[in-house]
Amino acid sequence: MLNSTLVETAVAADRLEVSRRGTPVLHQLTFTVPTGAIVGLMGPSGCGKTTLMRTIVGVQRIAGGSLTVLGSTPDDPANRPRLGYVTQAVSVYRDLTVRQNAAYFAALQGFSVDHVDDAVAAVGLTPYADRRVEQLSGGQASRASLACALVGDPDLLVLDEPTVGLDPVTREELWEHLRALADAGTTLLVSSHVMDEAERCDSVLLMRDGRLLEHLPPRQLLERTHTDSMDRAFLTLIKEHAA
């Protein structure tokens, strides 16, 4: 895990701007993600969540402003073993077992097999470790992808829509695993378009059209907008910014 004497802020953006194919996508984003917290990245599809995550993990070029990740630039090679990134699509080999997949990704990052079983256990898949991914349910396959991102015990874990397509029970189990990771010191940035998941986060970044509407803990967002649900809070913020 991240040494607490190094940085207290895992991610810091200052007037961050990102363009894709010459078209501005992210506009003047300023925010911080504290070490050891779960921060939800919320907003409708197409609002820029995935672009922001790709920028944080160093695969998207910055057009303006600044972005610091784990005390360095996003593309710093030294950060690679300290970052875990899980895309929306299941990013594992379906003809390999859960353990084989985790071992493969551990080898890619230069980690020993000692990390493999810990990563598999962290996502609750130890009973299925020797089962091929193609034999798993959709939720289990998603957790297998997460295990591959955990093999190096990353300081920062970036998850793009990890609960899409999961049934309520599996979603609940996954969030329990995410909270346990945060309690152990991992920083998590979790995107979702399901607003009720914001209540599971320590704070929420609300985005629309590539702009940051607000960044507050869930309870403060409800108080700030005088609403009783995250959906209503989001709609209230949209109307405020439109005005």
C-alpha positions as CSV (number, residue, x, y, z in Angstrom):
1,M,0.0,0.0,0.0
2,L,0.9,3.6,-0.4
3,N,3.3,4.9,2.3
4,S,1.4,7.5,4.3
5,T,4.6,9.6,4.7
6,L,4.7,10.1,0.9
7,V,1.4,11.7,-0.1
8,E,-2.0,12.3,1.5
9,T,-3.6,13.0,-1.8
10,A,-3.7,10.2,-4.4
11,V,-5.0,12.3,-7.3
12,A,-5.0,16.1,-7.7
13,A,-6.4,17.9,-10.8
14,D,-6.0,21.6,-11.4
15,R,-8.0,23.1,-14.3
16,L,-7.5,19.8,-16.1
17,E,-8.4,19.9,-19.8
18,V,-8.5,16.9,-22.2
19,S,-9.3,16.7,-25.9
20,R,-9.9,13.8,-28.2
21,R,-9.4,14.1,-31.9
22,G,-9.3,17.8,-31.5
23,T,-12.6,18.0,-29.7
24,P,-12.6,19.2,-26.0
25,V,-13.9,16.5,-23.7
26,L,-12.9,17.5,-20.2
27,H,-13.2,21.2,-19.2
28,Q,-11.3,22.9,-16.4
29,L,-11.7,20.1,-13.8
30,T,-10.3,20.8,-10.4
31,F,-10.5,18.2,-7.6
32,T,-8.6,16.0,-5.2
33,V,-8.9,12.4,-4.2
34,P,-7.6,11.7,-0.7
35,T,-5.5,8.6,0.0
36,G,-7.5,5.6,1.3
37,A,-10.9,6.9,0.2
38,I,-13.6,5.6,-2.2
39,V,-14.6,8.4,-4.5
40,G,-17.5,7.8,-6.8
41,L,-17.4,9.3,-10.3
42,M,-21.0,9.8,-11.3
43,G,-22.8,11.0,-14.3
44,P,-24.7,9.9,-17.4
45,S,-23.1,8.0,-20.2
46,G,-21.0,10.2,-22.4
47,C,-20.2,12.8,-19.7
48,G,-16.5,12.1,-19.7
49,K,-16.1,9.6,-16.9
50,T,-14.1,7.1,-18.9
51,T,-11.9,9.8,-20.5
52,L,-11.0,11.1,-17.0
53,M,-10.1,7.6,-15.8
54,R,-8.0,7.0,-18.8
55,T,-6.2,10.2,-18.2
56,I,-5.6,9.3,-14.5
57,V,-4.0,6.0,-15.5
58,G,-1.8,7.7,-18.0
59,V,-3.2,6.5,-21.4
60,Q,-4.8,9.8,-22.4
61,R,-2.9,13.0,-23.2
62,I,-3.6,16.1,-21.2
63,A,-4.4,19.3,-23.2
64,G,-4.2,21.8,-20.4
65,G,-4.0,22.3,-16.7
66,S,-2.3,19.7,-14.5
67,L,-2.9,16.3,-13.0
68,T,-0.8,14.6,-10.3
69,V,-1.3,10.9,-9.5
70,L,0.4,9.3,-6.5
71,G,2.7,12.3,-6.3
72,S,3.9,12.2,-9.9
73,T,2.7,12.6,-13.5
74,P,0.1,10.1,-14.7
75,D,2.5,8.7,-17.4
76,D,5.4,8.2,-14.9
77,P,6.6,4.5,-15.5
78,A,7.2,4.2,-11.7
79,N,3.5,4.5,-11.2
80,R,2.5,1.5,-13.3
81,P,2.9,-1.2,-10.7
82,R,1.1,1.1,-8.2
83,L,-2.0,1.5,-10.3
84,G,-4.9,-1.0,-11.0
85,Y,-7.3,-0.3,-13.8
86,V,-10.4,-2.3,-14.6
87,T,-12.4,-1.4,-17.7
88,Q,-16.1,-2.0,-18.3
89,A,-15.4,-5.0,-20.4
90,V,-14.2,-8.2,-18.7
91,S,-10.5,-8.0,-19.4
92,V,-9.4,-11.6,-18.7
93,Y,-8.7,-14.7,-20.8
94,R,-11.9,-16.8,-20.7
95,D,-10.1,-20.1,-21.5
96,L,-7.8,-19.7,-18.5
97,T,-8.7,-20.2,-14.8
98,V,-9.1,-17.4,-12.4
99,R,-5.7,-18.2,-10.8
100,Q,-4.0,-18.5,-14.2
101,N,-5.3,-15.1,-15.2
102,A,-4.1,-13.5,-12.0
103,A,-0.7,-15.2,-12.4
104,Y,-0.3,-14.0,-15.9
105,F,-1.0,-10.4,-14.9
106,A,1.3,-10.7,-12.0
107,A,4.1,-11.8,-14.2
108,L,3.5,-8.9,-16.6
109,Q,4.0,-6.5,-13.8
110,G,7.0,-8.3,-12.3
111,F,5.2,-9.6,-9.2
112,S,5.7,-13.0,-7.8
113,V,3.0,-15.7,-7.6
114,D,2.8,-15.0,-3.9
115,H,0.4,-12.1,-4.7
116,V,-1.9,-14.3,-6.8
117,D,-3.9,-16.2,-4.1
118,D,-4.2,-13.0,-2.0
119,A,-5.7,-11.2,-5.0
120,V,-8.1,-14.0,-5.7
121,A,-9.2,-14.2,-2.1
122,A,-9.7,-10.4,-1.9
123,V,-12.5,-10.7,-4.4
124,G,-14.1,-13.8,-2.9
125,L,-13.2,-16.2,-5.7
126,T,-11.0,-18.7,-3.8
127,P,-13.5,-21.5,-4.2
128,Y,-13.4,-20.8,-8.0
129,A,-9.7,-20.2,-8.4
130,D,-9.2,-23.3,-10.6
131,R,-12.3,-22.8,-12.7
132,R,-12.0,-21.3,-16.2
133,V,-13.5,-17.8,-16.5
134,E,-15.9,-19.1,-19.3
135,Q,-17.5,-21.3,-16.6
136,L,-18.2,-18.4,-14.2
137,S,-21.2,-16.2,-13.9
138,G,-21.0,-12.6,-15.2
139,G,-20.5,-11.2,-11.8
140,Q,-17.8,-13.7,-11.0
141,A,-16.0,-12.9,-14.3
142,S,-16.1,-9.2,-13.3
143,R,-14.5,-10.1,-10.0
144,A,-11.9,-12.1,-11.8
145,S,-10.9,-9.0,-13.8
146,L,-10.7,-7.1,-10.5
147,A,-8.4,-9.8,-9.0
148,C,-6.0,-9.3,-11.9
149,A,-5.9,-5.6,-11.1
150,L,-5.1,-6.4,-7.4
151,V,-2.2,-8.8,-7.9
152,G,0.3,-6.1,-7.2
153,D,-1.5,-4.7,-4.2
154,P,-2.0,-1.3,-6.0
155,D,-2.1,2.0,-4.1
156,L,-4.8,3.4,-6.5
157,L,-7.5,1.3,-8.1
158,V,-9.5,2.8,-10.9
159,L,-12.8,0.9,-11.8
160,D,-14.9,1.9,-14.8
161,E,-18.6,0.9,-14.2
162,P,-17.7,-2.3,-12.3
163,T,-21.3,-3.1,-11.3
164,V,-22.9,-2.9,-14.8
165,G,-24.9,-6.0,-15.4
166,L,-24.6,-7.4,-11.9
167,D,-27.5,-8.7,-10.0
168,P,-28.3,-7.0,-6.6
169,V,-26.6,-9.7,-4.5
170,T,-23.4,-9.7,-6.6
171,R,-23.3,-5.9,-6.6
172,E,-23.6,-5.9,-2.8
173,E,-20.8,-8.4,-2.5
174,L,-18.6,-6.4,-4.8
175,W,-19.1,-3.2,-2.8
176,E,-18.3,-5.1,0.4
177,H,-14.9,-6.1,-1.2
178,L,-14.3,-2.5,-2.3
179,R,-14.9,-1.2,1.1
180,A,-12.6,-3.8,2.6
181,L,-9.8,-2.7,0.2
182,A,-10.3,1.0,1.2
183,D,-10.2,0.1,4.8
184,A,-6.9,-1.6,4.2
185,G,-5.5,1.6,2.6
186,T,-6.2,1.4,-1.1
187,T,-7.6,4.5,-2.8
188,L,-10.5,3.7,-5.2
189,L,-12.0,5.8,-7.9
190,V,-15.2,4.1,-9.0
191,S,-17.4,5.3,-11.9
192,S,-21.1,4.6,-12.2
193,H,-24.2,6.0,-13.8
194,V,-26.3,4.4,-11.1
195,M,-26.8,7.3,-8.7
196,D,-27.8,5.3,-5.6
197,E,-24.3,3.8,-5.6
198,A,-23.0,7.2,-4.5
199,E,-24.2,6.5,-1.0
200,R,-21.5,3.8,-0.8
201,C,-18.7,6.3,-1.5
202,D,-16.8,8.7,0.8
203,S,-17.3,11.5,-1.6
204,V,-18.8,11.9,-5.1
205,L,-17.6,13.7,-8.2
206,L,-20.7,14.6,-10.2
207,M,-20.0,15.2,-13.9
208,R,-22.0,16.3,-16.9
209,D,-20.8,17.2,-20.4
210,G,-17.2,17.0,-19.4
211,R,-17.6,19.4,-16.5
212,L,-17.5,18.9,-12.8
213,L,-20.8,19.9,-11.2
214,E,-19.9,19.2,-7.6
215,H,-17.5,17.1,-5.3
216,L,-18.9,16.4,-1.9
217,P,-19.7,13.5,0.5
218,P,-23.2,12.0,-0.3
219,R,-24.9,13.4,2.8
220,Q,-23.6,16.9,2.1
221,L,-24.8,16.7,-1.5
222,L,-28.3,15.9,-0.3
223,E,-28.1,18.8,2.2
224,R,-26.6,21.2,-0.4
225,T,-29.5,20.5,-2.9
226,H,-32.3,20.0,-0.2
227,T,-33.2,16.7,-1.8
228,D,-33.7,13.1,-0.5
229,S,-32.1,11.1,-3.3
230,M,-29.0,11.3,-5.4
231,D,-31.0,11.3,-8.6
232,R,-32.9,14.5,-7.4
233,A,-29.6,16.0,-6.2
234,F,-28.1,15.5,-9.6
235,L,-31.1,17.0,-11.4
236,T,-31.0,20.0,-9.1
237,L,-27.3,20.6,-9.8
238,I,-28.0,20.5,-13.5
239,K,-30.7,23.1,-13.2
240,E,-28.4,25.3,-11.1
241,H,-25.6,25.2,-13.6
242,A,-27.9,25.8,-16.5
243,A,-29.2,28.9,-14.8
